[in-house]
Amino acid sequence: MPVPEWLVPAFQRSAIAAGATASASTIDAAADRLIERWTEPDRRFHSIGHLIDLLQRVDELQQEAARPHLVRLAAWYHGAVFDAEERAAAKDSRLGENEAASAEYAREELTALGVDEKPVEQVVALVQGLERHSPSLRDLDAAVLSDADLAVLATEPQRYKVYTDQVRQEYAHVAPLEYLETRHRILKRLMARDSIYLSPLARGWERQARENVTAELSRLERDIAAASAA
């Protein structure tokens, strides 16, 4: 996907709103480094397209956020470090985004841009919180970021199918049965929640998301049974 012209200026606005004191060229260079990461060739779903979608979803929910500029920065940084293959080798059931390493990268980069410690640590906490997608109901910013990141679950069925295919491509090195069982476990845990989405504006996505995930779970269960019997 081509990188839209608005992307770097959008990062600059968020960084300045967070208190960045570095020059415009230095901030733009930080955005370029992030874009380079988001366009790495081994990314299929967790790519520049996902970042763009996420930022647009944050825009939809921004009135629910206390500090939307920090939520946007967390969106930029949450997938900065991506290591699906290493996590698969370690039998780590989480997605390929490494939130701990991404949060540390955000801390280093934002500090270098002159952002004060408090907003830097708020961004770091938002990135780390995506590891489990279970923010406190009192943390509006974390709820908005989590909901925006999970918005893909509520897309129309054809788009949802593209998403699941792209995630599988990112884990092409994982054995089929292992992938099916891991994906099934993740989705079952998600469906066990009272609500997938927490912010008021995102709650309208709940029905479509549950329909999509329910349909995928049925497919996974059929595929697991077939693979186990083979």
Number of C-alpha atoms within 10 A of each C-alpha: 7 7 12 9 8 8 15 18 14 16 21 22 17 17 26 18 14 22 16 20 16 17 13 16 10 14 25 18 14 20 22 15 13 21 19 13 18 23 17 13 9 16 20 19 19 22 21 24 16 18 22 16 15 23 23 14 21 26 18 14 21 20 12 18 20 14 16 22 23 23 29 27 25 28 25 23 28 30 26 26 20 23 16 24 17 11 17 19 10 9 12 13 16 15 19 22 19 21 25 18 18 22 26 18 17 24 21 12 19 26 18 16 20 18 21 15 12 10 17 24 18 18 28 25 16 27 29 21 21 24 16 11 18 17 19 12 11 8 13 20 29 29 28 30 32 28 28 24 21 19 20 20 23 20 16 12 15 8 13 18 15 12 19 15 14 17 19 18 15 19 21 13 13 17 10 15 16 15 19 20 15 16 20 20 13 13 14 14 9 17 15 9 10 8 12 23 23 20 22 11 15 21 13 12 18 16 12 15 23 17 14 18 19 15 12 18 19 12 14 18 14 13 16 19 12 11 13 9 7 6
